[in-house]
């Protein structure tokens, strides 16, 4: 098992801070944000210094009813090879639903959604994990996720579900202690009981992150300091097993370097407290068991269809205004729907940073109004184009300067080749001139 040490999530906004931070043994980078032929200079410098880089995928949807997309698997494999990574990671989640088995359009969640802890879902997940393992050049580890909603009729606890997954597939586990805390607040799940049920010998590494509570609901924001209860869960885990690696995740609202360094030190302290409680005789656990070929039976089409219909019904309620499926809490589903819409607005604002500049304070309310009842079907870049097209169709009375800037932005990006790369066309510059005159 690879010993990783102490790490931090690499993000472009804190690349310089990460490079200067002492005692960082490894970093994790979101796989979908990396282009193998044009890796960021910061990551290349870290690799040259011997810092391990682990690609962390967010779009496979291993918990979805469909089989993993070969193109997404190939992209994840390519990043692992280019970075010479010892492993890759993904999530136990579904991120899209619908399609041919459900006779409904494919919908994108734009975020990670929980898998029902049922035998059907476990069978599908195990087969999907084995498909991914066969396609990847390095070991795979999968992460437990935070949940705002609970599926009705679940048959297994989180710990039991993860234990069977690891036992049947040999997959390694990425345990996010912040997500255990989230599920404790939102779903009443006991983190200590979950840790007691987990096959900790399969542990690849640990995530630690912050969040916030609002109206009795914990939001796993990755944009706030790590709270004491999360560090206490980390200490409990470290008292049971020596974690091969521990990593701080921060995705936005980045603090100054000193504050990030203090959070990393707090994580080290929490692990050390756990080691002291564990004592030197406990060791670090046995190597994970790996079942032989063929030990995971194929999930039948009927099983996948049942899961697909259930996931499509839930996602339709969350992003398309469909009725709440039976057994779900409508209030909590409303919280989840608002969280998904807010996440979607944030990511589109990052993918197309010109739009918040052009629209100013109108950007977020305008996007949320657009997103209501208009699910994402083609990724965030397509979503940004559709949003601007919607504004151009439905807001004829807008400031003419804003409309010109939006139209120039849309024309620049809507074709297969940027218009600014065609001879004699400089629409992006025209948009900037419009903005400067406002």
N, C-alpha and C positions, 0 to 999 in steps of 0.2 A: 504494500500500500504506500502510495506517494506521501512523503511528509512535506507539507507545504509551509507550515509556520504561520506567521501573522501577515495578513494582507489587507488590501483596500480595493474597492471597486474603482477601476480606472474610468474616468469620464473626461471628455475634452475640456470642460470648464475648470477642472482641477488638475490638469495634466502636469503643470509646472510644480504645483504643491506636492503631488505624489512623487515626482522625480526627486525632490529635495527631502522628502520625509525619511528620517532615519529608521532603521529597523524594519523596513518593509521587505518581506521575503518574496511576495508574489502579488499579482494583481489579477483581476477578473474584468473582462471587457464584454459588452453586449455583442454577440456574434453578428446580429443583423446590421449593426452600425459600422462594421468593418468591411473594407474592400481589400481582398488579399493582394491585389496588385498595387495598392496605394495606401499601405498601412501608415498611420500617423507616426511622425518622426519620434514623438515621445515614446510610443510603444517599442519602436525599433531600438531606441537608446536603452530602454529598460532591458530588452532582450539581450543586447550586447553586454550589459552588466551582469547577466546571469539571472535576472529576475524572471521567474516563471509567469507566463501569461495563460490564463484559462479562458476559452470562449464560452460564454453563457448565453444559450439560446432562449428566445421568448416566443417563437412563432410556430413551433412544430405541432403543438396541440396533441401531445401523446395521449391525453385522456379523452380525446374526441372519438366519435363513433367511426370515423374513417381511418384508413391506414395512413401512416406518415407519408407525406409528399416526397417522392424521390429527389426532386430538385432542392427542396429545403435540406434534406439529409446530406446531399452532395455538397451544398454550400457550407454546412456545419463541418463536414469532414475536411473540406479544403482549408478552412480557417485553422483547424487543429493541426494540419500538416504544415501550413505556412508558419505558424507560431511555434512549432515543435512542442505542443502542449502535451502534458502527461495524461490528460483526461478532458472531456467536455461535459457540460451540464445543461439540463433542461428542466421543465416543470411538470408536475403531475396536475394537469389542467386541460381544459378545452378552451380554445380561442375562436372557434368558428363552428357553425352548425348549419344543417340544411343540405341541399344538394339532392342528387338522384335518389338515394334510398328513402328520403322523406317526401319526395315530390314537392319540394319547396325551394325557394332561392337560397343560395349560400349567404349567410350573414356573418359578418366579422364582429367580434366583441371589442376588439381593440385593447383587450386586457385579459388577464388570466382569470378563469372562472372555475369553481370547484367541481370535481367529479363526484357523482353520487357514490357513497361507499357501499355498493351492492356487489353481489357475485357477478352479475352481468358486466358491470363496469370494470371489475377487476380482471375478468377474462379478456376483455378488449384491451385494457391497458397492458396486461402482460404480453399479449401478442404484439402490440405496437412497440413496446420496449424491446422485444427480441428482434423485430424488424430493424429498429434503429441500431441496436448493438451490432447486427450483422453488416450494416452499411458504414459503420464508423471505424476509423483506424486505431482508435484509442478507447479505453473504457468510458462508459457513460455513467453519470450520476444524476439522479432526479430529485427535485426539490418539492417538499410540502409547501402549499400556498396558504395565504391568508384568505379567510372567507367572511363575507358579510351575511350570507344566507345559508341556511341548512336545507338539504334535500329531505323530503319526507320519505319514510320507509327505509332508512338506511339499516344495513344488516351488520356492519362492522364498525368498531371504533377506528379512529385515525391510526393508532398504534397497531392494531390488528391488520388493518388494510396495508400499511407500509411493510409490516413483517411478512405477510404473505407475498407481496410484490417482490421483495428482496429474495425471499426463499425460493420462489418459483422461477425467477429470471437471473439471479446472481447480480442484479444491478446494484450499484452503490447508491448511497443515500446522501443527499445534501440537506441537512437539517437546518431550517431557518427558525431560530429560537424566538425571533420577533413574531413570526407567524403563529407559533404555539401560543404566545401571549395574546395575539389578536383573536385566535379561536377560543381562548379562555374567556375573554371579555364578551365576545359576540355570541358564542355558541355554548358557553358553560363548560367547555372541555378542560379537564385538569391537565396542565403541562407535565406534572410529575407522573401521572398515570400514563400519559403518552410516552414519555421517556422510558418508563419501566417496561413497556410493551415492545419498544423498538429493538431491532437487531443491531445493536450499536457496533458489532464487529463489522458491519457493512458501511460504517460511516466514512464518507470521503472528506467532507469538511463541513463547516458551520457558517451560516450567515447571521449577522447581527445588524439591526437597523432600528430606526426610530419611527414614531408615528404620533397620533394625537387622538384624544377622545372627544366626541361631540354627541350630546344627547344619548349617552349610554352606549354609543357605538364606537369601536376603535378602528381608526383608519390607518392602514399600513402605508404611510406616505413616503417613506424614505427621504423625507425633507425636514425632519426634526431630530433633536438629540435623542440618543438611545436612553430610554428610561430605566430606572432601577429595577423594576420587575423583569425586564428582558435580561439584564445582566445577571439577575438571580437565577433565571432559568439556565443561562449559560454556565453559571457556577455548578448548578445541579447536574447538568450534562457532563461537565468536566470532572465532577466527583465520581461519575460512573465509568468514564472511559477517557483516555487521552485523545482529544480531537486532533486528527492529522493536520488540520488547518482551520483557522478562524479568520473571517473577513468582514470588514465594515462596509456596508452599502449606504451610499448617499447619491440620490439621483437629481436633486434640485435644491434650491435655497441653500447653496453651499456656504458654509461659514469660512472664516479666516483659517489660515493654515494651523495656527496655534490651537484652535478649537478642534479641528480634525485630529491633530496629534494627541490632544487630551482624550478624545474618544477612543482612539486606538489604544492608548495606555490603560484606560478604564477596562477595555476588553481584555488586555493582557492580565490585569489585576484579577478580573473575574475568573479567568482560566486558572491562574495561580492559586486562588482560593479553593477552587475545585480540586486541583492537584493535591493540595495539602489535606483536604478532607478524604481524598481517595487513598492517599498513602502510597509509599513506594512499592508495596507488594502486589498491588492490584494489576499492574501491567496495562497494556493498551488494547487488549481484546484480541481475539483470533482473527485470522484472515477470513474474508467473506467466502461463503460457499458458492460455487458456481455449478448449476445443474448441467447435465449433459445435453447434447443436441436432441431436439425433439421433446424436451421435457415440458414445454408449454404448448398445449393443444391449441389449434386454431379456433378463434371465436367465430361461431357460425354467423351467416348472413342475418338470420332472424334476431340473434342477440344484438348485432350491430344496429339493425333497424330499430329495435326497441329503444336502445340507448340514444340513437340519433333523433328519434321522434321526441323523446323527453328533453334532450338538450336543445333542440330547435324550438320547442314550446317555451322553455325558460328564456332563451336568448331573444325570441320574438317579443316576449313580455318586457324584457329589459331595454331593448333598443328600437322596437317598432310599434310600441303601443298596443300590443296584443293583450288579451285577457290574462290575468295571473293564473298559472296552472294550479290545479287542485293540490292542496296540502302545503303550499308556500305561504309565508307571512306577507301580506300585501304591503304593510308598512316597511318591513325590511327590504322587500324588493324595490320599493320606491327609493330607499337610501342607496341601494346598489345601482339603480338606474341613473340617479343623479351623479354618483361617483364615476360611472362609466362615461357619461356625457362630459363631465369636467376633465377627466383624463384625456378624452378625445380632443377637447378644445386645447388643452395644454400641448399635446403632441403635435397637432396641426400647426400651432403657433411656433413650435420649434422647427418642424419640417419646412414651413413657409414663413420665416421670421419677418418678411416684409409686410404680411397682412396685419399683425398687431400695430405696426408702425403706420400703415396707411389708414387704418380704421380707428386707431387710438383707443380710448376707453369703450368705444362701441364694439370692439372686436368680440369680447367674450359673450355679452348678452346676445349679439347677433348670431354668433356661432351656435350657442345653445338653442336659440329659437329655430335655427335651421336644422339642427340635429334631431329635434323632437319629431319622432315619427319617420325620420329618414335614416335608416341604418347604414352603416359603412359596409360596402360590398367589395371594394377594390384596393384597400390599403390607404395609408394616410396621405400620400401625395395625390392620389385620385380624389380623396375626400376634400383636400384643399381646393382643387380645381372645381369640383362640384359645388362647393360652398360659394366660391366667387361667381360662378355661373348663376347660381340661385340669386345672389345679391343683384347681379346685373339685370336679371329678369324681373325681380319683384320690388326693387327700390328705385323707381324712375325719378323720384323727387330728391334724391340724395345730392349732396354737394357735387357740382360738376367736376371739380378737381379730383375728388375722391373717386368718382366714376371713371374718369380718364385713367387714373392710376391703376384702378382695379382691372380695367379693360386691357391696359398695356401689360399688366402682370399676367393676366390670363392668356392673352395672345402669345406672349413670350414662351409660355410653358405648355400650352395645350397641344402642340404638334409633336411629331416624332423627333424633330430637330429644333433646338431653340432658334427662334427667329433672329436673335442677335448674332447667330453664327452665319446667317445668310448674307451675302453681299448687299450692302447698302441699307440694312435694317438695324436700327439701334433703339428698339422699343424700351429696353430696360433703362437706358439713359433718359429717355423721354419721361418715363415714370418718375425717375428721381428728380428731374427738373420740376415736374408738377408738384411733387412733395415739398420741394424747397420754396415754391411760391405760396404755399398755404399759410 
